[in-house]
Amino acid sequence: MNSIKFKTKTYFSIRGDFDPEDITSILKIRPYKQWKKGEPLRKESGKLHNVSFWMVGLIEKTNCLLVDEQMVETILMLKDKIESLKLIKEKYNVTLVPTVIMLNSDGTQSKRIESAIPAAELENDIKGLK
């Protein structure tokens, strides 16, 4: 019997015009991935990133139907960082973006769900985590 296999990825990112090293310094968390606006997209392409990006909390699961619980795991590491996130939001006018990516069994992306959220809403959500 063949079982359907799919993967879900969740992560939290900060996007805007900033130096990613500043975000790392303020939050005292090493990002999974980062780049600075104006850096090359790919070495061969000649294109540049049009926004800075800082990402943490990447979790990848197979056949996980409880994506909301997976996202909780992703942002739990930020529970003690509310004041720092507010400072970052105010100082750099960034966008805070939780993201869910659903992948087919062959690894191709079937759906991406991301939504910028206000810092105050994120604060309320994180405070409610156990």
C-alpha positions as CSV (number, residue, x, y, z in Angstrom):
1,M,0.0,0.0,0.0
2,N,1.4,3.4,-1.0
3,S,1.1,6.1,1.5
4,I,0.9,9.7,0.4
5,K,3.9,11.7,1.5
6,F,4.1,15.4,1.7
7,K,6.1,17.9,3.7
8,T,5.4,21.1,5.5
9,K,8.0,23.7,6.3
10,T,7.4,26.6,8.7
11,Y,9.7,29.5,9.6
12,F,9.6,33.1,10.8
13,S,11.3,35.9,8.9
14,I,12.0,39.6,9.2
15,R,12.1,41.5,5.9
16,G,12.9,45.1,5.0
17,D,15.9,47.3,4.6
18,F,18.4,46.5,7.4
19,D,21.7,44.8,8.1
20,P,21.0,41.2,9.1
21,E,23.9,41.3,11.5
22,D,22.0,44.0,13.5
23,I,19.0,41.7,13.9
24,T,21.2,38.9,15.0
25,S,22.9,41.2,17.5
26,I,19.6,42.5,18.9
27,L,17.9,39.1,19.2
28,K,21.0,37.1,20.1
29,I,19.7,34.3,17.8
30,R,21.7,32.9,14.9
31,P,19.5,32.9,11.8
32,Y,19.0,29.8,9.6
33,K,19.3,32.0,6.5
34,Q,20.0,35.7,5.9
35,W,20.9,38.2,3.2
36,K,21.2,41.9,2.8
37,K,19.4,44.1,0.3
38,G,21.7,44.7,-2.7
39,E,23.6,41.4,-2.3
40,P,23.7,39.1,-5.3
41,L,20.7,36.7,-5.7
42,R,22.9,34.0,-7.3
43,K,26.4,34.4,-8.3
44,E,25.7,33.8,-12.0
45,S,22.4,35.7,-12.3
46,G,23.6,39.2,-11.9
47,K,20.4,40.1,-10.1
48,L,20.4,41.6,-6.6
49,H,18.2,41.0,-3.5
50,N,15.6,43.8,-3.4
51,V,15.0,43.3,0.4
52,S,17.0,42.2,3.4
53,F,15.9,38.9,4.9
54,W,16.5,37.2,8.3
55,M,15.0,33.8,9.0
56,V,14.8,31.5,12.1
57,G,12.8,28.6,13.3
58,L,12.8,26.4,10.2
59,I,10.9,23.2,11.0
60,E,10.3,20.6,8.3
61,K,7.8,17.7,9.0
62,T,6.5,14.8,6.9
63,N,2.7,14.1,6.7
64,C,2.0,16.7,9.4
65,L,-1.6,17.8,9.3
66,L,-1.3,20.1,12.4
67,V,0.5,23.0,10.7
68,D,-0.7,25.4,13.4
69,E,1.1,23.3,16.1
70,Q,4.2,23.3,13.8
71,M,4.1,27.1,13.6
72,V,3.9,27.3,17.4
73,E,7.1,25.3,17.6
74,T,8.6,27.7,15.1
75,I,7.8,30.9,16.9
76,L,8.3,29.5,20.5
77,M,12.0,30.5,20.3
78,L,10.8,34.2,20.1
79,K,8.8,34.0,23.3
80,D,11.3,36.0,25.3
81,K,12.1,38.4,22.4
82,I,9.0,40.5,22.3
83,E,10.6,43.8,23.4
84,S,13.5,43.2,21.0
85,L,11.1,42.5,18.1
86,K,9.2,45.7,18.9
87,L,12.5,47.6,18.9
88,I,13.5,46.1,15.5
89,K,10.1,46.9,14.1
90,E,10.3,50.5,15.2
91,K,13.9,51.1,14.4
92,Y,14.0,49.5,10.9
93,N,10.3,49.5,9.9
94,V,10.5,45.8,9.0
95,T,7.8,43.3,8.2
96,L,7.4,40.3,10.5
97,V,6.4,37.2,8.4
98,P,5.4,33.7,9.7
99,T,5.5,31.3,6.7
100,V,4.1,27.9,5.9
101,I,5.2,26.0,2.8
102,M,3.5,22.8,1.7
103,L,5.6,20.5,-0.6
104,N,4.4,17.6,-2.8
105,S,6.0,14.2,-2.5
106,D,8.4,15.1,-5.3
107,G,9.6,18.2,-3.3
108,T,7.8,20.8,-5.5
109,Q,6.0,23.6,-3.7
110,S,2.2,23.2,-3.8
111,K,1.3,26.1,-1.5
112,R,2.9,29.0,0.4
113,I,1.1,30.8,3.1
114,E,2.6,34.0,4.5
115,S,1.2,37.0,6.1
116,A,2.8,40.0,7.5
117,I,1.7,40.6,11.1
118,P,1.8,43.7,13.3
119,A,4.3,43.4,16.2
120,A,1.4,43.9,18.8
121,E,-0.5,41.0,17.3
122,L,2.7,38.8,17.3
123,E,3.2,39.8,21.0
124,N,-0.3,38.7,21.9
125,D,0.1,35.4,20.0
126,I,3.5,34.6,21.6
127,K,2.3,35.5,25.1
128,G,-0.4,32.9,24.7
129,L,2.0,30.1,24.0
130,K,2.8,27.5,26.6
